[in-house]
């Protein structure tokens, strides 16, 4: 439908959108070596570090990962798995697990790319930046199109708030950016923005309006109608109700 210029797998990268991957400088995927508990431990520390800049304290790790163990046993399990995690990352010297002032932190070198972190940074820049930078918006959208946040890490209550916050922040930001004069006339960018939103919510009414409008005015009228019909079917299936949108209104 359109060319996504974002390179899927980059050396020195931590990818949390779509498939979870850690790629070292030789393009080796390190995440395949993780055990389920070390993967959770890594993600818990990383997500907290990105969110607050400090990481996560030991009591919080115990509460989430070793809630059924006493303090000594929880500490032993934590230390063993921290050691395993550091061993997995020993050749990826740009990523370190450290303890600083009571917080476990993932320290990432400046040469390491993290897709989720980059999207969060770009959203903040675009919301406050003057003048508005459409090039940064294009970068944000290309990265966001990789997928949702850690979709294959399932049944983890601690992760759900991160996923919900990311989805809400991304959708709200892209809808707001789509209304800017610099963006309204860029049909390819609008289409990408719509698809990024629909990855998270396939019955988002603002997104289908953007998509139908962009496709129709790009001369792809049949695809616009097909997208609208799919949206209608998905809406009916999920909500057991009919939406109130009219195709003719969306393409004006």
N, C-alpha and C positions, 0 to 999 in steps of 0.2 A: 504493500500500500504506500509506503514511503520508506526512505532509507534512514535507518537509525545509525547515526554517525558514531555513537558511543561504542568504544571497544569493550567487548564483554569481559575478557580476561586480561588483566594487566599485571605485569610483574610487580611485586611489592604491594599487594592489595589485600584488603579484608572486605569481602563482599557479603552483605547481609540482605540485599534486595534480590528476591528470586532465590537462587540456590546459595546456601551458606558455603563460602569458600575462603581459604586463606592461601594466597599464592606467593611463594617466595621469589627471590630475584632470578631464579633459574626456571620459573614457571612451574615449579612443583607444587602440587596441592597438598598442604599439610593437614587440612581439616579431616582428611580420610583416616588419619592416624589417631584421632581423638576417641576416647571412650565416651559413652553417654554422659557420665558425671563430669568428666573434664571439659566436655563441650559446654555443658550447662554452666560450669564454673567460669569458663572463659567468657561466655556471653553475658553472664550476670555482671561480672566485673567491667567488661567493655561497655555495656549499655549504660551502666551507672556512671562510668567515667565520662562518656559522651554527654550524658544528661547534666551532670552537676560539676564536672571538672575534677572531682575528688575521688570518685569510685564508691566502694561499698564497704562498710565496717564488718568486722568478723561476726558480731552478734546477728547481723542481718543475714549473712551467709548461712549461719547455723539455723536460723529460723526457716529458711527456704529449703536448704539441702539436707540438713541433718537434724530436723526438728524432733525426731524420735530417739535421739541419742543424748546422753548426759554431756556435761561440758567437756570433760576430759576426752571422751570418745569422739565428740564432734571436732575438737581441736586436732586430734590425731588424724582423723579423716581429712580434715582441711589441709593439714601440712603435707600429708602423703599425696593428695591430688594436686596441690600447688606445685610440688616437686615434679610430678608427672607432666603437668602442664608446661612447666619451664623446660623440661626435657624435650617435649614435642616441638617447642619453639627455639631450641638451642641454635639451630642453623639460621633462624630468622632473627638476626641480631637487632633489627630495627624495631622489634616488638618485645617489650619486657613486662613481666608481671612483678610489681614491686609493692611494698607496704610502706605507706607514708602517713605518719601521724595517725595511725590506727585505721587507715582506709586502704583496702586493696585496690590497686589502680593498674590499668593497662597503659603503659607508656608507649606511644606510637611515634616513630621517627618522622621527620618532616617529609621524607621521600616516600612514605607509605600512604596509599590512597584507600580511604574507607568510603564506600558509596553512600551509606546512610548518614555518616557524619557530614559528608560534603553536601548532600541535599539539605540537611538541617541548617548548615552554614549559609548556603545560597538563599534559602527562604528568608533568613534574618537580614541578609544584605539587601535583598530585593525589596523588602518591606520598608526599609529605612533609607535606602540609597537614593541620592539625588545627584545627577539625573538618573532616571530609571535605565537599567542596563539590560537590553533585550538579549544580548549575547549570553549573559549569565542565566537568563530565563531559559534559553534554548538548551544550555548545558544542564540545568536542573531537570528539565523535562526529559531529555535523553537518558539521564541516569534513572529517573523515576520509572521510566518505561521498562526497566529491567525486571520489575516485579514488586510484589508487596514485601513487607518486612518479615523476614524469617518465616515464610509460610509453611515450611516443612517441620518446624519445631513445634510440635503439637502438645496440647494438654499441659501447658505450663502456666499456672495462674499468674506468676510473676511477670510473664512476658506480655500478657494481654493488655495491660495499661499502656505499655510502650507502643504496641501495634495500633491500639485505638487512637492514642494521641497523634501518632504519625499520620494515620489515615485522615483524621479530622483536620490536622494542620495542613497537609498537602492539598486536600480538596478545597478547603477554604482559601488557601493562598492562590491556587491556580484559577479558581473562579474569579477572585479579585483581580488578578493580573490580566485575565482575559478581557476585562472591561477597559483596559487602558488604551488610549488612542494609538500608541505605538504597536499594539498587538492586534487590534481589531481587524486590520487589513491583511495580516499575515495568515493566509488560509492554511498553509502547511503546519505552522506552529500551533494554530488553534486546533487542528485535527489531532496533533500529538498530545496537546494538553487534554483534550476530551478523552483520548484513549488512556492516558495516564490515570485520569479520574475513574474511568470505567473499569480499570483493573481492580480498584478498591470497592467500587459500588456500581454494579452493572445496571442499576435502575436509577441512577442519579439524573434528574430531569434537566439540570443545567448542562450537564455533560452531553446528553443526547442532543440538546439544542445546538450546542457548539459544533458537534460532529456533523449533524445534518446540514447546518448552515455552511460549514466549511466544504463539505463534499459537494453540495449542490452548486455552490458558486465557483467551485473549481472545475465544473463541467462534468462531475461524476454523479449525475442525477439518479441513476439506477442504484448505485451504492448507497446514496443518501436514503432512498426509500427502503432498501433492504435493511439498513441499520435501524431505521425507525420501526420496521416491522419486527425485527428481532427484539428490540427494546420493549415493544408492546407485548410480545409473547412472554418475555422474562418477567415483566411487571405483573402480568396476569398470573403467572405460575407462582411467583414468590408472595404476592400480596392477596391473591384471589379477588382482585378488583381491577377495574379498568382505569387507566390514567385519563386525565382531561386534556392532554396535549393534542394539538392538531398539526399534522405534517405541514400543511400550507402556511401555518403561522411560524413554524420553526425556520423555514427557508427564506423568510422575507429579508 
